[in-house]
């Protein structure tokens, strides 16, 4: 499957057992998070060094409730912790991650 053109296509992809292998790892991490597997999502971005991966890492720790760790990763990504709802941040991350090169 090609990268989703919108969030609706992303939601449809969640019916599969695995994310498409040709998606960027950042988008795959968001896919695993949307499937409820925080561990797999975290594992994918844990050692990545891009700003988007660091931001996703921060988001995951914010979602987990580990705000100290989240703040570390937000700073590492050149951002500050979001005050918006997690769902809004997820949507913003999705729009950025889907445009990354594989």
Beta strands, then each sheet from edge to edge (+ up, - down):
end
